[in-house]
Amino acid sequence: MRNSGTTPGRNALTTASILALSALLGQRLQQLGIQHGRRRRLRRQEHADRR
């Protein structure tokens, strides 16, 4: 998968940016999941209060 036109520096840069993007995406997904869990708990508490 090596092209003679690409330089190793640029290749390292792209891999680093991809890793950073994936890490950011993972954090965003975790935050969304945590928020979703909180919403479910809040709904359960509301149901308990109504009873």
C-alpha positions in Angstrom: 0.0 0.0 0.0 3.0 2.4 -0.5 2.9 5.0 -3.2 6.3 6.5 -4.3 4.6 10.0 -4.2 3.7 9.9 -0.5 6.2 11.0 2.1 6.5 9.1 5.4 5.9 12.4 7.3 2.6 12.9 5.6 1.7 9.2 6.1 2.4 9.6 9.9 0.3 12.7 10.0 -2.7 11.1 8.4 -2.5 8.1 10.8 -2.2 10.4 13.8 -5.2 12.5 12.6 -7.2 9.3 12.1 -6.3 8.1 15.6 -7.3 11.5 17.1 -10.6 11.5 15.2 -11.4 8.0 16.3 -10.6 8.9 19.9 -12.9 12.0 19.7 -15.7 9.9 18.1 -15.3 7.3 20.9 -15.6 10.0 23.6 -18.6 11.5 21.9 -20.3 8.1 21.7 -19.5 7.4 25.4 -21.0 10.8 26.3 -24.2 10.0 24.3 -24.5 6.6 25.9 -24.1 8.1 29.4 -26.7 10.8 28.6 -29.1 8.0 27.4 -28.6 6.0 30.6 -29.3 9.1 32.7 -32.5 9.8 30.7 -33.7 6.2 31.3 -33.0 6.5 35.1 -34.9 9.9 35.2 -37.9 8.3 33.5 -37.9 5.4 36.0 -37.7 7.9 38.9 -40.6 9.8 37.5 -42.7 6.6 37.3 -41.8 5.8 40.9 -42.9 9.3 42.0 -46.2 9.0 40.1 -47.0 5.8 42.0 
